[in-house]
Amino acid sequence: MKIGRLFKAGAVIATMGLSACGTSYTVPSISAGSEAAAKTMFAQERAVTKRRTTSSNAAAARFDRVVSRVKPVAMAFCQQEAAKSGAKPCDLPVLVDTKMPVANAYHTRDGQNRPFVAFTVPMLMQIENDDELAFILGHEYGHHIADHLKKGEQQALAGAILMGALTATSQAYASQGNPYRYTGGDSAEMQRNMALGAAVGQKAYSQSYELESDVLATYITKQAGYDPVKGAKFFARPAAAKTSNGNLSFWGTHPPDAKRLATVIETANAADAGQGLIRKK
């Protein structure tokens, strides 16, 4: 009975944790028109055989120019949403990561738990126009506005708890002499399985979060005076998920597909029609 209660408690806690980590904003359903337009744009981007590379000076000038326009809009958007969902810092530093050798943009925290957004130098040199940079910045700010870092941590904890409970149950059965439940029964196995559970839990909503951030980015980009659809074309470009030395690239965590373009097109059309961002109840 104790084993059963342990498993049930772990499962309930994990389920509660995962259920609290869903998206906060409605991602629109994709119409046939938006899907067709996205497939056309996706194919056009994939058909380009030679991409332009921005010089370091031009990339730096673009970075300063676009950030100065988009960040105030993103901050105001963040403050507006924080008034509904709870206080959070909105004046995020937007930095250039000069150490990471692959194209990437990301939202994370520093050693003092302060959130920030960063672009790597290869990423800035691959971006071909202001709209692309504006949309990607809006996308990373969207992760912050929608609390994806915190939700990912909650998901990881819930997954670890569930796997820990399952492992404890299995080890307890093994100790009672049930050969069909034997798994090793040691602390190393517990640690491995809890780490696996954390990784699985953290990925539970990852694709939904990307689409949610795309929706937020569409509104931020439009309000800053840029074209989100043109900017989102960046996601259609083919690129390896990892470089030859094994470093994870931007595309390794942001799978490019026509669905993302279609979501941006649908959201942009809704915004043009006067529809605002829809928060889930």
Backbone hydrogen bonds in HBPLUS format (Angstrom, degrees):
<---DONOR---> <-ACCEPTOR-->    atom                        ^
c    i                          cat <-CA-CA->   ^        H-A-AA   ^      H-
h    n   atom  resd res      DA  || num        DHA   H-A  angle D-A-AA Bond
n    s   type  num  typ     dist DA aas  dist angle  dist       angle   num
A0005-ARG N   A0001-MET O   2.91 MM   4  6.19 159.0  1.96 151.9 157.5     1
A0006-LEU N   A0002-LYS O   2.92 MM   4  6.13 152.4  1.99 146.0 153.7     2
A0007-PHE N   A0003-ILE O   2.98 MM   4  6.28 163.6  2.00 155.0 158.2     3
A0008-LYS N   A0004-GLY O   2.94 MM   4  6.12 168.5  1.95 152.6 156.1     4
A0009-ALA N   A0005-ARG O   2.86 MM   4  5.94 160.3  1.90 147.9 153.4     5
A0010-GLY N   A0006-LEU O   3.01 MM   4  6.19 163.1  2.04 148.7 153.3     6
A0011-ALA N   A0007-PHE O   2.89 MM   4  6.09 162.8  1.92 154.3 159.3     7
A0012-VAL N   A0008-LYS O   2.87 MM   4  6.02 160.4  1.91 150.4 155.6     8
A0013-ILE N   A0009-ALA O   2.98 MM   4  6.13 168.3  2.00 151.5 154.7     9
A0014-ALA N   A0010-GLY O   2.95 MM   4  6.06 164.9  1.98 149.3 154.0    10
A0015-THR N   A0011-ALA O   2.86 MM   4  5.96 161.2  1.90 147.2 153.0    11
A0016-MET N   A0012-VAL O   2.91 MM   4  6.08 160.2  1.95 150.1 155.5    12
A0017-GLY N   A0013-ILE O   2.93 MM   4  6.14 152.8  2.00 145.8 153.7    13
A0018-LEU N   A0014-ALA O   2.91 MM   4  6.16 162.9  1.94 155.8 159.4    14
A0019-SER N   A0015-THR O   2.89 MM   4  5.98 158.9  1.93 149.0 155.3    15
A0020-ALA N   A0016-MET O   3.21 MM   4  6.26 133.9  2.43 136.6 146.4    16
A0021-CYS N   A0018-LEU O   3.09 MM   3  5.22 161.7  2.12 108.3 113.3    17
A0280-LYS N   A0024-SER O   2.79 MM 256  5.52 170.1  1.80 147.6 150.6    18
A0026-THR N   A0278-ILE O   2.93 MM 252  5.61 165.0  1.95 159.5 164.3    19
A0035-GLU N   A0031-SER O   2.97 MM   4  6.19 158.5  2.02 150.6 157.2    20
A0036-ALA N   A0032-ALA O   2.96 MM   4  6.11 159.0  2.01 146.7 151.9    21
A0037-ALA N   A0033-GLY O   3.00 MM   4  6.18 162.5  2.03 147.8 152.7    22
A0038-ALA N   A0034-SER O   2.91 MM   4  6.01 156.0  1.97 145.0 151.7    23
A0039-LYS N   A0035-GLU O   2.99 MM   4  6.21 158.6  2.04 147.7 153.0    24
A0040-THR N   A0036-ALA O   3.07 MM   4  6.31 154.5  2.14 146.8 153.4    25
A0041-MET N   A0037-ALA O   3.02 MM   4  6.28 166.8  2.04 151.3 154.4    26
A0042-PHE N   A0038-ALA O   2.77 MM   4  5.87 158.2  1.82 151.4 158.5    27
A0043-ALA N   A0039-LYS O   2.98 MM   4  6.07 160.9  2.02 142.6 147.3    28
A0044-GLN N   A0040-THR O   2.98 MM   4  6.22 154.9  2.04 146.9 154.2    29
A0045-GLU N   A0041-MET O   2.97 MM   4  6.20 161.1  2.01 151.5 155.5    30
A0046-ARG N   A0042-PHE O   3.01 MM   4  6.22 157.0  2.07 148.2 154.9    31
A0047-ALA N   A0043-ALA O   2.98 MM   4  6.07 129.5  2.24 139.1 151.9    32
A0047-ALA N   A0044-GLN O   3.23 MM   3  5.13 134.1  2.45  91.9 104.3    33
A0048-VAL N   A0045-GLU O   3.33 MM   3  5.59 157.0  2.39 104.3 110.7    34
A0054-THR N   A0125-MET O   2.83 MM  71  4.62 162.7  1.86 148.9 146.2    35
A0059-ALA N   A0055-SER O   2.82 MM   4  5.99 156.1  1.87 153.9 161.6    36
A0060-ALA N   A0056-SER O   2.97 MM   4  6.10 153.8  2.04 142.4 148.9    37
A0061-ALA N   A0057-ASN O   3.03 MM   4  6.27 159.1  2.07 147.5 153.0    38
A0062-ARG N   A0058-ALA O   2.91 MM   4  6.09 158.4  1.96 146.4 152.6    39
A0063-PHE N   A0059-ALA O   2.90 MM   4  6.05 159.0  1.95 146.3 152.3    40
A0064-ASP N   A0060-ALA O   3.10 MM   4  6.36 168.7  2.11 152.0 153.4    41
A0065-ARG N   A0061-ALA O   2.99 MM   4  6.13 161.4  2.02 147.9 153.8    42
A0066-VAL N   A0062-ARG O   2.84 MM   4  5.92 175.1  1.85 161.7 162.5    43
A0067-VAL N   A0063-PHE O   2.96 MM   4  5.88 164.7  1.99 151.5 156.6    44
A0068-SER N   A0064-ASP O   3.17 MM   4  6.05 155.0  2.23 137.4 144.0    45
A0069-ARG N   A0066-VAL O   3.03 MM   3  5.27 137.8  2.22 102.7 114.5    46
A0070-VAL N   A0066-VAL O   2.81 MM   4  5.99 168.2  1.83 164.6 168.3    47
A0071-LYS N   A0067-VAL O   2.97 MM   4  5.42 157.8  2.02 137.0 144.3    48
A0074-ALA N   A0070-VAL O   2.88 MM   4  6.12 164.3  1.90 161.5 166.8    49
A0075-MET N   A0071-LYS O   2.80 MM   4  5.96 159.3  1.84 158.8 164.3    50
A0076-ALA N   A0072-PRO O   3.00 MM   4  6.17 161.7  2.04 143.6 148.2    51
A0077-PHE N   A0073-VAL O   2.90 MM   4  6.11 157.3  1.95 149.8 156.7    52
A0078-CYS N   A0074-ALA O   2.84 MM   4  5.99 157.6  1.89 146.6 153.0    53
A0079-GLN N   A0075-MET O   2.86 MM   4  6.13 160.6  1.90 153.1 157.9    54
A0080-GLN N   A0076-ALA O   2.96 MM   4  6.12 154.0  2.03 144.5 151.6    55
A0081-GLU N   A0077-PHE O   3.01 MM   4  6.26 159.1  2.05 150.0 155.2    56
A0082-ALA N   A0078-CYS O   2.77 MM   4  5.92 149.8  1.86 148.3 158.0    57
A0083-ALA N   A0079-GLN O   3.13 MM   4  6.25 139.2  2.30 138.0 146.4    58
A0084-LYS N   A0081-GLU O   2.99 MM   3  5.30 145.5  2.11 104.2 114.5    59
A0085-SER N   A0081-GLU O   3.02 MM   4  6.31 150.2  2.11 148.5 157.7    60
A0086-GLY N   A0082-ALA O   2.79 MM   4  4.94 146.2  1.90 136.6 139.0    61
A0117-VAL N   A0093-PRO O   2.98 MM  24  6.28 173.1  1.99 169.7 172.0    62
A0095-LEU N   A0117-VAL O   2.82 MM  22  6.21 164.1  1.84 156.5 156.7    63
A0119-PHE N   A0095-LEU O   2.98 MM  24  6.41 149.1  2.07 146.2 153.4    64
A0097-ASP N   A0119-PHE O   2.71 MM  22  5.71 160.4  1.75 139.6 146.5    65
A0250-PHE N   A0103-ALA O   2.75 MM 147  5.73 140.1  1.90 175.4 166.9    66
A0120-THR N   A0104-ASN O   2.96 MM  16  5.54 162.0  1.99 167.6 163.6    67
A0106-TYR N   A0118-ALA O   2.97 MM  12  5.53 156.3  2.03 152.2 159.5    68
A0118-ALA N   A0106-TYR O   2.94 MM  12  5.53 157.3  1.99 157.8 164.5    69
A0108-THR N   A0116-PHE O   3.09 MM   8  5.78 156.1  2.15 158.9 165.9    70
A0116-PHE N   A0108-THR O   2.86 MM   8  5.78 149.4  1.96 158.5 160.8    71
A0110-ASP N   A0114-ARG O   2.89 MM   4  5.38 148.9  1.99 134.8 142.1    72
A0113-ASN N   A0110-ASP O   2.96 MM   3  5.27 151.7  2.04 123.4 122.0    73
A0124-LEU N   A0120-THR O   3.11 MM   4  6.47 160.2  2.15 152.6 157.2    74
A0125-MET N   A0121-VAL O   3.05 MM   4  6.30 147.1  2.16 152.0 161.4    75
A0126-GLN N   A0122-PRO O   3.06 MM   4  6.24 128.7  2.33 137.7 150.2    76
A0126-GLN N   A0123-MET O   3.07 MM   3  5.16 136.4  2.27  98.6 110.9    77
A0127-ILE N   A0123-MET O   3.08 MM   4  6.34 139.9  2.25 151.0 161.3    78
A0133-LEU N   A0129-ASN O   3.42 MM   4  6.82 164.5  2.45 151.0 154.3    79
A0134-ALA N   A0130-ASP O   2.90 MM   4  6.06 161.7  1.93 153.2 158.9    80
A0135-PHE N   A0131-ASP O   2.92 MM   4  6.09 159.6  1.96 148.3 153.4    81
A0136-ILE N   A0132-GLU O   2.99 MM   4  6.20 167.2  2.01 154.3 157.6    82
A0137-LEU N   A0133-LEU O   2.96 MM   4  6.09 160.5  2.00 149.8 155.3    83
A0138-GLY N   A0134-ALA O   2.94 MM   4  6.13 159.6  1.99 145.8 151.9    84
A0139-HIS N   A0135-PHE O   2.81 MM   4  6.04 146.7  1.91 146.1 156.1    85
A0140-GLU N   A0136-ILE O   2.98 MM   4  6.29 159.4  2.03 150.2 153.9    86
A0141-TYR N   A0137-LEU O   2.94 MM   4  6.19 159.7  1.99 151.7 157.8    87
A0142-GLY N   A0138-GLY O   2.81 MM   4  5.94 138.7  1.98 135.9 148.3    88
A0143-HIS N   A0139-HIS O   3.16 MM   4  6.62 141.0  2.32 143.1 151.8    89
A0144-HIS N   A0141-TYR O   2.99 MM   3  5.11 119.1  2.37  96.7 112.0    90
A0145-ILE N   A0141-TYR O   2.90 MM   4  6.25 163.5  1.92 157.7 161.9    91
A0146-ALA N   A0142-GLY O   2.98 MM   4  6.05 160.1  2.02 151.5 156.0    92
A0148-HIS N   A0143-HIS O   3.00 MM   5  5.30 169.8  2.01 161.7 161.3    93
A0147-ASP N   A0144-HIS O   3.07 MM   3  5.10 163.1  2.10 107.3 111.6    94
A0151-LYS N   A0147-ASP O   3.01 MM   4  6.18 163.4  2.04 152.4 157.7    95
A0152-GLY N   A0148-HIS O   2.86 MM   4  5.85 152.4  1.93 140.7 148.1    96
A0153-GLU N   A0149-LEU O   3.08 MM   4  6.37 151.5  2.17 146.2 153.3    97
A0154-GLN N   A0150-LYS O   3.01 MM   4  6.32 152.7  2.08 146.9 154.5    98
A0155-GLN N   A0151-LYS O   2.88 MM   4  6.13 155.4  1.94 149.0 155.7    99
A0156-ALA N   A0152-GLY O   2.94 MM   4  6.15 155.7  2.00 144.2 150.8   100
A0157-LEU N   A0153-GLU O   3.00 MM   4  6.24 158.1  2.05 146.5 151.9   101
A0158-ALA N   A0154-GLN O   2.95 MM   4  6.17 161.9  1.98 148.8 153.8   102
A0159-GLY N   A0155-GLN O   2.88 MM   4  6.09 161.7  1.92 152.3 157.2   103
A0160-ALA N   A0156-ALA O   2.94 MM   4  6.12 155.3  2.00 146.1 152.9   104
A0161-ILE N   A0157-LEU O   2.94 MM   4  6.15 157.5  1.99 150.5 156.4   105
A0162-LEU N   A0158-ALA O   3.04 MM   4  6.27 163.4  2.07 150.1 154.0   106
A0163-MET N   A0159-GLY O   3.01 MM   4  6.20 168.5  2.02 150.8 153.9   107
A0164-GLY N   A0160-ALA O   2.82 MM   4  5.90 149.0  1.91 143.1 152.8   108
A0165-ALA N   A0161-ILE O   2.89 MM   4  6.13 154.8  1.96 148.7 155.0   109
A0166-LEU N   A0162-LEU O   2.94 MM   4  6.22 159.5  1.98 150.6 156.3   110
A0167-THR N   A0163-MET O   2.90 MM   4  6.02 158.1  1.95 144.9 150.9   111
A0168-ALA N   A0164-GLY O   2.90 MM   4  6.07 161.3  1.93 147.8 153.1   112
A0169-THR N   A0165-ALA O   2.95 MM   4  6.11 157.1  2.00 145.9 152.3   113
A0170-SER N   A0166-LEU O   2.97 MM   4  6.18 160.3  2.01 146.7 151.9   114
A0171-GLN N   A0167-THR O   2.85 MM   4  6.06 161.6  1.88 154.0 158.9   115
A0172-ALA N   A0168-ALA O   2.92 MM   4  6.04 150.0  2.01 143.0 151.4   116
A0173-TYR N   A0169-THR O   3.03 MM   4  6.33 156.5  2.09 148.7 154.4   117
A0174-ALA N   A0170-SER O   3.00 MM   4  6.26 154.5  2.07 144.3 151.7   118
A0175-SER N   A0171-GLN O   2.94 MM   4  6.21 149.7  2.04 144.3 151.9   119
A0176-GLN N   A0173-TYR O   3.04 MM   3  5.17 141.1  2.19  99.8 111.4   120
A0178-ASN N   A0173-TYR O   3.33 MM   5  5.80 162.9  2.36 145.5 144.8   121
A0177-GLY N   A0174-ALA O   2.99 MM   3  5.28 159.4  2.04 112.0 115.2   122
A0181-ARG N   A0178-ASN O   3.17 MM   3  5.71 167.3  2.19 118.4 122.1   123
A0190-MET N   A0186-ASP O   3.24 MM   4  6.61 156.9  2.29 144.3 150.8   124
A0191-GLN N   A0187-SER O   2.94 MM   4  6.21 158.9  1.98 149.9 154.5   125
A0192-ARG N   A0188-ALA O   2.95 MM   4  6.19 160.9  1.98 149.8 155.0   126
A0193-ASN N   A0189-GLU O   2.89 MM   4  6.06 169.6  1.90 157.4 159.8   127
A0194-MET N   A0190-MET O   2.93 MM   4  6.04 155.1  1.99 148.4 155.5   128
A0195-ALA N   A0191-GLN O   2.97 MM   4  6.10 151.9  2.05 143.9 151.5   129
A0196-LEU N   A0192-ARG O   2.93 MM   4  6.22 152.2  2.01 145.2 153.3   130
A0197-GLY N   A0193-ASN O   2.84 MM   4  6.07 157.8  1.89 145.0 151.3   131
A0198-ALA N   A0194-MET O   2.90 MM   4  6.10 150.3  1.99 141.8 149.6   132
A0199-ALA N   A0195-ALA O   3.03 MM   4  6.29 156.8  2.09 145.6 151.3   133
A0200-VAL N   A0196-LEU O   2.93 MM   4  6.21 163.5  1.96 155.4 159.7   134
A0201-GLY N   A0197-GLY O   2.85 MM   4  5.92 161.9  1.89 146.7 152.5   135
A0202-GLN N   A0198-ALA O   2.96 MM   4  6.06 154.2  2.02 145.3 151.8   136
A0203-LYS N   A0200-VAL O   3.18 MM   3  5.32 133.6  2.40  98.7 110.8   137
A0204-ALA N   A0201-GLY O   3.16 MM   3  5.19 160.6  2.20 104.8 110.7   138
A0206-SER N   A0203-LYS O   3.25 MM   3  4.94 161.5  2.29  99.9 105.5   139
A0209-TYR N   A0205-TYR O   2.84 MM   4  6.08 153.0  1.92 159.7 168.8   140
A0210-GLU N   A0206-SER O   3.07 MM   4  6.40 148.9  2.17 144.4 152.3   141
A0211-LEU N   A0207-GLN O   3.15 MM   4  6.48 160.4  2.19 150.0 153.9   142
A0212-GLU N   A0208-SER O   2.89 MM   4  6.10 155.7  1.95 147.1 154.8   143
A0213-SER N   A0209-TYR O   2.87 MM   4  6.07 156.8  1.93 148.7 154.3   144
A0214-ASP N   A0210-GLU O   2.95 MM   4  6.22 143.2  2.09 140.4 151.0   145
A0215-VAL N   A0211-LEU O   3.01 MM   4  6.34 149.5  2.10 147.0 154.3   146
A0216-LEU N   A0212-GLU O   3.09 MM   4  6.44 164.3  2.11 150.9 154.2   147
A0217-ALA N   A0213-SER O   2.80 MM   4  5.94 156.8  1.85 145.2 152.5   148
A0218-THR N   A0214-ASP O   2.95 MM   4  6.13 143.5  2.09 141.1 149.9   149
A0219-TYR N   A0215-VAL O   3.40 MM   4  6.81 156.9  2.46 150.3 153.8   150
A0220-ILE N   A0216-LEU O   3.03 MM   4  6.31 166.9  2.05 155.0 159.0   151
A0221-THR N   A0217-ALA O   2.80 MM   4  5.79 166.9  1.81 150.3 154.5   152
A0222-LYS N   A0218-THR O   3.09 MM   4  6.15 162.2  2.12 143.0 148.0   153
A0223-GLN N   A0219-TYR O   3.01 MM   4  6.14 165.0  2.03 149.8 154.1   154
A0224-ALA N   A0220-ILE O   3.03 MM   4  6.22 135.6  2.23 141.7 153.5   155
A0224-ALA N   A0221-THR O   3.21 MM   3  5.14 129.3  2.48  92.4 105.8   156
A0226-TYR N   A0221-THR O   3.00 MM   5  5.37 163.6  2.03 156.3 151.2   157
A0225-GLY N   A0222-LYS O   2.97 MM   3  5.17 159.3  2.02 107.7 114.1   158
A0231-GLY N   A0227-ASP O   2.96 MM   4  6.14 152.9  2.03 146.2 154.9   159
A0232-ALA N   A0228-PRO O   2.79 MM   4  5.91 148.4  1.89 143.7 151.2   160
A0233-LYS N   A0230-LYS O   3.39 MM   3  5.54 152.9  2.47  99.9 107.5   161
A0234-PHE N   A0231-GLY O   3.32 MM   3  6.18 168.0  2.33 118.9 122.1   162
A0235-PHE N   A0232-ALA O   3.03 MM   3  5.78 150.0  2.13 119.0 124.5   163
A0236-ALA N   A0233-LYS O   2.93 MM   3  5.41 156.4  1.99 114.5 122.0   164
A0237-ARG N   A0234-PHE O   3.34 MM   3  5.90 169.0  2.35 115.2 118.4   165
A0249-SER N   A0241-ALA O   2.84 MM   8  5.45 172.7  1.85 154.8 152.2   166
A0243-THR N   A0247-ASN O   3.08 MM   4  5.50 154.9  2.14 146.8 153.0   167
A0246-GLY N   A0243-THR O   2.98 MM   3  5.30 162.9  2.01 114.8 117.9   168
A0252-GLY N   A0249-SER O   2.96 MM   3  5.17 145.7  2.08 103.3 114.1   169
A0253-THR N   A0250-PHE O   3.41 MM   3  6.00 154.1  2.48 111.5 116.6   170
A0254-HIS N   A0250-PHE O   3.19 MM   4  6.22 128.0  2.48 137.6 151.9   171
A0260-ARG N   A0257-ASP O   3.27 MM   3  5.91 138.7  2.45 112.1 119.9   172
A0262-ALA N   A0258-ALA O   2.88 MM   4  6.11 160.4  1.91 152.4 158.5   173
A0263-THR N   A0259-LYS O   2.89 MM   4  6.09 150.0  1.98 143.4 151.2   174
A0264-VAL N   A0260-ARG O   3.09 MM   4  6.36 155.3  2.16 146.3 152.1   175
A0265-ILE N   A0261-LEU O   2.90 MM   4  6.19 162.5  1.93 154.5 159.5   176
A0266-GLU N   A0262-ALA O   2.89 MM   4  6.05 165.0  1.91 149.7 153.9   177
A0267-THR N   A0263-THR O   2.94 MM   4  6.07 157.5  2.00 143.9 150.4   178
A0268-ALA N   A0264-VAL O   2.80 MM   4  5.95 160.6  1.84 152.1 157.7   179
A0269-ASN N   A0265-ILE O   2.94 MM   4  6.14 155.5  2.00 148.8 155.2   180
A0270-ALA N   A0266-GLU O   3.05 MM   4  6.29 152.4  2.13 142.0 149.4   181
A0271-ALA N   A0267-THR O   2.88 MM   4  6.17 154.8  1.95 149.4 156.5   182
A0272-ASP N   A0268-ALA O   2.90 MM   4  6.12 155.7  1.96 146.9 153.5   183
A0273-ALA N   A0269-ASN O   3.06 MM   4  6.27 135.6  2.26 136.8 148.3   184
A0273-ALA N   A0270-ALA O   3.15 MM   3  5.05 127.2  2.44  91.0 104.9   185
A0275-GLN N   A0270-ALA O   2.90 MM   5  5.31 156.0  1.96 157.0 149.1   186
A0274-GLY N   A0271-ALA O   2.98 MM   3  5.11 159.7  2.03 107.7 112.4   187
